[in-house]
């Protein structure tokens, strides 16, 4: 009887599920969409902060 020394949580390639090309493309598109949404959110927060502080924030002496 051959011995299998691998544990169930061993990171052997034979146990892994490999995503298809369509799944990889979907993951990439989802990541891009999340990045764009995050960038828009950050820009909106920045603009809201500037609008709340007013234009005088740019005129102060440093």
mmCIF file of the C-alpha atoms, coordinates in Angstrom:
data_MODEL
# 
_entry.id   MODEL 
# 
loop_
_atom_site.group_PDB 
_atom_site.id 
_atom_site.type_symbol 
_atom_site.label_atom_id 
_atom_site.label_alt_id 
_atom_site.label_comp_id 
_atom_site.label_asym_id 
_atom_site.label_entity_id 
_atom_site.label_seq_id 
_atom_site.pdbx_PDB_ins_code 
_atom_site.Cartn_x 
_atom_site.Cartn_y 
_atom_site.Cartn_z 
_atom_site.occupancy 
_atom_site.B_iso_or_equiv 
_atom_site.pdbx_formal_charge 
_atom_site.auth_seq_id 
_atom_site.auth_comp_id 
_atom_site.auth_asym_id 
_atom_site.auth_atom_id 
_atom_site.pdbx_PDB_model_num 
ATOM 1  C CA . UNK A 1 1  ? 0.000   0.000  0.000   1.00 0.00 ? 1  UNK A CA 1 
ATOM 2  C CA . UNK A 1 2  ? 1.614   3.308  -1.083  1.00 0.00 ? 2  UNK A CA 1 
ATOM 3  C CA . UNK A 1 3  ? 1.995   5.958  1.547   1.00 0.00 ? 3  UNK A CA 1 
ATOM 4  C CA . UNK A 1 4  ? 0.588   9.397  0.917   1.00 0.00 ? 4  UNK A CA 1 
ATOM 5  C CA . UNK A 1 5  ? 2.560   11.804 3.116   1.00 0.00 ? 5  UNK A CA 1 
ATOM 6  C CA . UNK A 1 6  ? 0.528   14.850 2.168   1.00 0.00 ? 6  UNK A CA 1 
ATOM 7  C CA . UNK A 1 7  ? -1.785  16.362 4.720   1.00 0.00 ? 7  UNK A CA 1 
ATOM 8  C CA . UNK A 1 8  ? -5.238  17.579 3.678   1.00 0.00 ? 8  UNK A CA 1 
ATOM 9  C CA . UNK A 1 9  ? -4.119  21.227 3.961   1.00 0.00 ? 9  UNK A CA 1 
ATOM 10 C CA . UNK A 1 10 ? -0.873  20.663 2.077   1.00 0.00 ? 10 UNK A CA 1 
ATOM 11 C CA . UNK A 1 11 ? -0.546  23.146 -0.789  1.00 0.00 ? 11 UNK A CA 1 
ATOM 12 C CA . UNK A 1 12 ? -0.151  20.559 -3.494  1.00 0.00 ? 12 UNK A CA 1 
ATOM 13 C CA . UNK A 1 13 ? -1.073  21.701 -7.002  1.00 0.00 ? 13 UNK A CA 1 
ATOM 14 C CA . UNK A 1 14 ? -3.222  18.640 -7.605  1.00 0.00 ? 14 UNK A CA 1 
ATOM 15 C CA . UNK A 1 15 ? -5.686  19.729 -4.897  1.00 0.00 ? 15 UNK A CA 1 
ATOM 16 C CA . UNK A 1 16 ? -6.102  23.297 -6.086  1.00 0.00 ? 16 UNK A CA 1 
ATOM 17 C CA . UNK A 1 17 ? -8.871  24.506 -8.305  1.00 0.00 ? 17 UNK A CA 1 
ATOM 18 C CA . UNK A 1 18 ? -7.463  26.463 -11.206 1.00 0.00 ? 18 UNK A CA 1 
ATOM 19 C CA . UNK A 1 19 ? -9.665  29.337 -12.388 1.00 0.00 ? 19 UNK A CA 1 
ATOM 20 C CA . UNK A 1 20 ? -10.623 29.424 -16.035 1.00 0.00 ? 20 UNK A CA 1 
ATOM 21 C CA . UNK A 1 21 ? -9.608  32.258 -18.328 1.00 0.00 ? 21 UNK A CA 1 
ATOM 22 C CA . UNK A 1 22 ? -13.133 33.688 -18.070 1.00 0.00 ? 22 UNK A CA 1 
ATOM 23 C CA . UNK A 1 23 ? -12.932 33.646 -14.271 1.00 0.00 ? 23 UNK A CA 1 
ATOM 24 C CA . UNK A 1 24 ? -9.538  35.363 -14.324 1.00 0.00 ? 24 UNK A CA 1 
ATOM 25 C CA . UNK A 1 25 ? -10.900 38.039 -16.671 1.00 0.00 ? 25 UNK A CA 1 
ATOM 26 C CA . UNK A 1 26 ? -13.928 38.542 -14.413 1.00 0.00 ? 26 UNK A CA 1 
ATOM 27 C CA . UNK A 1 27 ? -11.656 38.868 -11.371 1.00 0.00 ? 27 UNK A CA 1 
ATOM 28 C CA . UNK A 1 28 ? -9.483  41.425 -13.182 1.00 0.00 ? 28 UNK A CA 1 
ATOM 29 C CA . UNK A 1 29 ? -12.501 43.445 -14.324 1.00 0.00 ? 29 UNK A CA 1 
ATOM 30 C CA . UNK A 1 30 ? -13.948 43.362 -10.806 1.00 0.00 ? 30 UNK A CA 1 
ATOM 31 C CA . UNK A 1 31 ? -10.636 44.552 -9.347  1.00 0.00 ? 31 UNK A CA 1 
ATOM 32 C CA . UNK A 1 32 ? -10.461 47.403 -11.849 1.00 0.00 ? 32 UNK A CA 1 
ATOM 33 C CA . UNK A 1 33 ? -14.047 48.421 -11.054 1.00 0.00 ? 33 UNK A CA 1 
ATOM 34 C CA . UNK A 1 34 ? -13.293 48.442 -7.313  1.00 0.00 ? 34 UNK A CA 1 
ATOM 35 C CA . UNK A 1 35 ? -10.138 50.523 -7.879  1.00 0.00 ? 35 UNK A CA 1 
ATOM 36 C CA . UNK A 1 36 ? -12.022 53.059 -10.009 1.00 0.00 ? 36 UNK A CA 1 
ATOM 37 C CA . UNK A 1 37 ? -14.839 53.304 -7.452  1.00 0.00 ? 37 UNK A CA 1 
ATOM 38 C CA . UNK A 1 38 ? -12.322 53.814 -4.644  1.00 0.00 ? 38 UNK A CA 1 
ATOM 39 C CA . UNK A 1 39 ? -10.488 56.523 -6.615  1.00 0.00 ? 39 UNK A CA 1 
ATOM 40 C CA . UNK A 1 40 ? -13.761 58.358 -7.307  1.00 0.00 ? 40 UNK A CA 1 
ATOM 41 C CA . UNK A 1 41 ? -14.698 58.120 -3.628  1.00 0.00 ? 41 UNK A CA 1 
ATOM 42 C CA . UNK A 1 42 ? -11.340 59.560 -2.538  1.00 0.00 ? 42 UNK A CA 1 
ATOM 43 C CA . UNK A 1 43 ? -11.608 62.414 -5.059  1.00 0.00 ? 43 UNK A CA 1 
ATOM 44 C CA . UNK A 1 44 ? -15.143 63.206 -3.878  1.00 0.00 ? 44 UNK A CA 1 
ATOM 45 C CA . UNK A 1 45 ? -14.002 63.300 -0.245  1.00 0.00 ? 45 UNK A CA 1 
ATOM 46 C CA . UNK A 1 46 ? -11.104 65.582 -1.172  1.00 0.00 ? 46 UNK A CA 1 
ATOM 47 C CA . UNK A 1 47 ? -13.356 67.951 -3.118  1.00 0.00 ? 47 UNK A CA 1 
ATOM 48 C CA . UNK A 1 48 ? -15.958 67.973 -0.336  1.00 0.00 ? 48 UNK A CA 1 
ATOM 49 C CA . UNK A 1 49 ? -13.264 68.825 2.201   1.00 0.00 ? 49 UNK A CA 1 
ATOM 50 C CA . UNK A 1 50 ? -11.944 71.685 0.063   1.00 0.00 ? 50 UNK A CA 1 
ATOM 51 C CA . UNK A 1 51 ? -15.474 73.007 -0.485  1.00 0.00 ? 51 UNK A CA 1 
ATOM 52 C CA . UNK A 1 52 ? -16.220 72.850 3.229   1.00 0.00 ? 52 UNK A CA 1 
ATOM 53 C CA . UNK A 1 53 ? -13.002 74.668 4.158   1.00 0.00 ? 53 UNK A CA 1 
ATOM 54 C CA . UNK A 1 54 ? -13.561 77.227 1.440   1.00 0.00 ? 54 UNK A CA 1 
ATOM 55 C CA . UNK A 1 55 ? -11.195 78.863 -1.019  1.00 0.00 ? 55 UNK A CA 1 
ATOM 56 C CA . UNK A 1 56 ? -9.319  80.663 1.766   1.00 0.00 ? 56 UNK A CA 1 
ATOM 57 C CA . UNK A 1 57 ? -7.388  77.494 2.492   1.00 0.00 ? 57 UNK A CA 1 
ATOM 58 C CA . UNK A 1 58 ? -5.285  78.211 -0.620  1.00 0.00 ? 58 UNK A CA 1 
ATOM 59 C CA . UNK A 1 59 ? -4.616  81.871 0.298   1.00 0.00 ? 59 UNK A CA 1 
ATOM 60 C CA . UNK A 1 60 ? -3.010  81.393 3.690   1.00 0.00 ? 60 UNK A CA 1 
ATOM 61 C CA . UNK A 1 61 ? 0.660   82.209 4.269   1.00 0.00 ? 61 UNK A CA 1 
ATOM 62 C CA . UNK A 1 62 ? 2.997   79.319 4.781   1.00 0.00 ? 62 UNK A CA 1 
# 
